[in-house]
Each structure stands twice: as structure tokens, then as C-alpha cells.
């Protein structure tokens, strides 16, 4: 067991105690990741109380924006780069240059150091392995519209989710024009049997219904399969959007020193290798040795959809508003 595993095991046995300092994390990474890194950080920094709030990416962005004049959070860990880009433009993020800044490509960071990428998360077609296989599951985005999948698609409720807003926007961006993209999404909507409110409800629904398929982040699918034993697998379609997930310190963070420590702690080479192995998250840093990554991840082939992320970020709000009005509200 590596050092991270040993520390996590030891930290799990610690009793509760009053903390001298606090660091508050806003994140969509889920209870497994956040719970693990709460224990790891508190073991490395005794006396610090990590307080995290697990929420969707859009919810995190809305909270950061609402707290502009009096921030309650310190670190925003996880969300598509489009949201970090907008938050930076809105003056919500503190400039911070991490110690590993030279080991990441320019497209995976803010030029003014206001956010950096942590993971590269491709969108995948997720399915229950009790009812489907990699051979029978859809192999492309357009196969989702095959009549055989009508009533067998479940999607996380899109608008509170940065992931699903990215998916909606990508399906419009890849179409010949905006109207064609909306028409494609209308057909997908007609085939969708439910929109669970959050990822936990999505996973629970999918594991109970053997014939269902969905769209979600590949690392989260792997996490639920490996950590929780859910009967999930995935297929990466050609031209799949690859979401760059980021991390940032919030402007005016009330616990700035602890925020910097937490930022560095969860993005070291050792931490990124641990997250790749434990949660299936492909690291954005380019200085990790292949031997430190799980073999399946080192061999993963991703056909990434080319996206102008600056334009994408500028159009996403309008595209999602149009989806809500012309697609979702017509049900």
C-alpha cells in the first residue's frame, strides 16, 4: 500500500477533535473523493478541519458568485473549465501559481493563474452491465437516437450540472447549425425516460434498471464500478467532449493559507496518481510517469471533439436557455 493508502487508513481511525483552523471546499467530486481527502489532509495537517460541500458545478458557481462580497468558501475544486473561465472574468478567483505550473499545457490553465486544470474527463455512454455490454451499447452519439433506445435513456437533470450543460452545448456545437443541434436534442429528449436530480440518484436509478443507458463522466463511472461495485461500464464515442476540470482559490478566501495548502496537497504528483488509481481520473499534469497510472488508463484511447472553449463558454448560457425553452419545457 502506498503512502496515501496508509495515511487514509490511519486517518479513518482518528476520533473527532476540535480544530484550530478551517478550510472550506466547494466541489462536485462526490462524497467518496471529498471524504477521502478530508481524512488525508487532516492527517497531514493535524488540527485543521476540512469542511466540504458536495454540490453540482453550476450550483458551486452560483454560490461563489452569490458570496462575492463575503466569501464563505476557500477552494473550488472541480467543474468544467468553462465555469472557471467565466468566474475568472467575473473577478471571483484569486491568482495563485502552483508549484507544478510548468508541468501543464497552456490550454489547461488560466494565463493569469486564476485556475489550473486537475483532470481531463471525457464524456462517455454509461450502461448497466446486467442489461448491456460494450458490444450492444451505443458506440456513437447518434446511436442514442436509434429507436431501440427509446424509453431506455436516463440523464442527470441538465441545468444544475456543468457536465450536462457541456453535453447539451457540445451536441449543438457539432451540428451543422444551431437549429439542427436543437432538433437532435429534441429527439434525445423524446427518448429519455427520466431526469434524476443529482448524480447519486442517477447512479441509483441506473443500477436498479438493467436496460438503461446514460451519459456521464468516464471517471465517475469507473469510481462507482470500482469503489461501490455498481454494475456499470462505459463506451467512449468518437468525437467525445473532454471536460477540463479545474481548481481555484476563491477571491477573498477567509482561510487563504489553508486554501493554498489544500490546493497543493490535492494536486501533487502522488495525489494525482492516487486519484487516477482510486477514482479513474486522468491527470492534466504531464509529468506523471506511466508506471504510476493504472494500466487501463495509460492505454486509454480518446478521440476528443475539437472545441473552441472560449467561444463555447460564451455560447453555453444561450444554448442551454434555448434547450430549456424549446426542448425541456415542451414535455
PyMOL commands that set and color helices and strands:
alter all, ss='L'
color gray80, all
select helices_A, chain A and resi 3-12+30-44+57-66+81-89+101-103+106-108+142-145+147-149+162-173+178-191+199-208+218-228+256-265+269-279+290-292+295-298+309-326+328-330
alter helices_A, ss='H'
color red, helices_A
select strands_A, chain A and resi 21-27+48-54+75-80+93-94+116-128+153-154+192-194+213-217+232-235+242-250
alter strands_A, ss='S'
color yellow, strands_A
deselect
rebuild
show_as cartoon
